[in-house]
Amino acid sequence: MNGILKRVIVLLTVMALVAVPCMTCFAAELEQDDDLTAGKMAAEVVVRPLGICATVIGGVIFVATLPFSALGGNTNAAYDYLLADPFKFTFSRPLGEF
């Protein structure tokens, strides 16, 4: 009975060690699916205008809070979060990459 248990444990361990890299390969194939990529690109019709709105709203908030962030010494961080990140998201990234 003890020998059968050891063989089952060894078999399950080998199956687990083989399954993990295979799951990574299957996940990589899912990312390359053309239907998913086309759907993501079609979603850009909604996402890009929202990115433009986020950039404009972030700019307004940045200008409104500029005196406070200048006093706090975190103007660069405020610029990055409120203006640079939405601008890069809207205008610099390729289609379908979120």
HULIN-V600608 format. One record per residue. N is the residue number from 0. SS is DSSP state (@ for helix, = for strand, . for the rest). PHI is phi in whole degrees, 0 to 359 (none if undefined). D_FIRST is the distance of its C-alpha to the first C-alpha in Angstrom with 1 decimal. Layout:
n:N ss:SS phi:PHI d_first:D_FIRST
n:N ss:SS phi:PHI d_first:D_FIRST
This chain:
n:0 ss:. phi:none d_first:0.0
n:1 ss:@ phi:294 d_first:3.8
n:2 ss:@ phi:292 d_first:5.5
n:3 ss:@ phi:293 d_first:5.3
n:4 ss:@ phi:297 d_first:6.5
n:5 ss:@ phi:296 d_first:8.9
n:6 ss:@ phi:294 d_first:10.1
n:7 ss:@ phi:294 d_first:10.8
n:8 ss:@ phi:295 d_first:12.6
n:9 ss:@ phi:296 d_first:14.5
n:10 ss:@ phi:297 d_first:15.5
n:11 ss:@ phi:295 d_first:16.8
n:12 ss:@ phi:295 d_first:18.6
n:13 ss:@ phi:296 d_first:20.2
n:14 ss:@ phi:297 d_first:21.3
n:15 ss:@ phi:293 d_first:22.8
n:16 ss:@ phi:292 d_first:24.6
n:17 ss:@ phi:277 d_first:26.0
n:18 ss:@ phi:288 d_first:26.9
n:19 ss:@ phi:297 d_first:29.1
n:20 ss:@ phi:295 d_first:31.7
n:21 ss:@ phi:293 d_first:31.8
n:22 ss:@ phi:296 d_first:32.7
n:23 ss:@ phi:295 d_first:35.5
n:24 ss:@ phi:295 d_first:36.8
n:25 ss:@ phi:294 d_first:36.8
n:26 ss:@ phi:293 d_first:38.6
n:27 ss:@ phi:294 d_first:41.2
n:28 ss:@ phi:292 d_first:41.9
n:29 ss:@ phi:294 d_first:42.5
n:30 ss:@ phi:293 d_first:45.1
n:31 ss:. phi:271 d_first:47.0
n:32 ss:. phi:294 d_first:47.4
n:33 ss:@ phi:292 d_first:51.1
n:34 ss:@ phi:295 d_first:51.1
n:35 ss:@ phi:295 d_first:49.8
n:36 ss:@ phi:295 d_first:52.3
n:37 ss:@ phi:295 d_first:55.1
n:38 ss:@ phi:295 d_first:54.3
n:39 ss:@ phi:294 d_first:54.3
n:40 ss:@ phi:292 d_first:57.6
n:41 ss:@ phi:292 d_first:59.0
n:42 ss:@ phi:292 d_first:58.1
n:43 ss:@ phi:298 d_first:60.5
n:44 ss:@ phi:299 d_first:63.4
n:45 ss:@ phi:266 d_first:62.4
n:46 ss:@ phi:286 d_first:60.9
n:47 ss:@ phi:297 d_first:63.8
n:48 ss:@ phi:298 d_first:66.5
n:49 ss:@ phi:294 d_first:64.3
n:50 ss:@ phi:294 d_first:64.0
n:51 ss:@ phi:296 d_first:67.8
n:52 ss:@ phi:298 d_first:68.2
n:53 ss:@ phi:296 d_first:65.7
n:54 ss:@ phi:294 d_first:67.7
n:55 ss:@ phi:294 d_first:71.0
n:56 ss:@ phi:295 d_first:69.8
n:57 ss:@ phi:297 d_first:68.2
n:58 ss:@ phi:296 d_first:71.5
n:59 ss:@ phi:295 d_first:73.4
n:60 ss:@ phi:295 d_first:71.0
n:61 ss:@ phi:298 d_first:71.2
n:62 ss:@ phi:294 d_first:75.0
n:63 ss:@ phi:292 d_first:75.2
n:64 ss:@ phi:260 d_first:72.9
n:65 ss:@ phi:302 d_first:74.2
n:66 ss:@ phi:299 d_first:76.4
n:67 ss:@ phi:287 d_first:73.6
n:68 ss:@ phi:289 d_first:71.1
n:69 ss:@ phi:292 d_first:73.9
n:70 ss:@ phi:293 d_first:74.4
n:71 ss:@ phi:277 d_first:70.7
n:72 ss:. phi:79 d_first:70.5
n:73 ss:. phi:238 d_first:67.7
n:74 ss:@ phi:293 d_first:69.8
n:75 ss:@ phi:296 d_first:67.7
n:76 ss:@ phi:294 d_first:64.5
n:77 ss:@ phi:296 d_first:66.4
n:78 ss:@ phi:297 d_first:67.7
n:79 ss:@ phi:299 d_first:64.3
n:80 ss:@ phi:285 d_first:62.6
n:81 ss:@ phi:268 d_first:65.6
n:82 ss:@ phi:240 d_first:67.2
n:83 ss:@ phi:292 d_first:65.4
n:84 ss:@ phi:297 d_first:61.9
n:85 ss:@ phi:295 d_first:63.3
n:86 ss:@ phi:294 d_first:65.7
n:87 ss:@ phi:296 d_first:63.0
n:88 ss:@ phi:298 d_first:60.8
n:89 ss:@ phi:278 d_first:63.7
n:90 ss:@ phi:249 d_first:65.5
n:91 ss:. phi:255 d_first:63.3
n:92 ss:. phi:273 d_first:59.9
n:93 ss:. phi:290 d_first:59.3
n:94 ss:. phi:298 d_first:59.0
n:95 ss:. phi:83 d_first:55.7
n:96 ss:. phi:256 d_first:54.2
n:97 ss:. phi:257 d_first:53.6
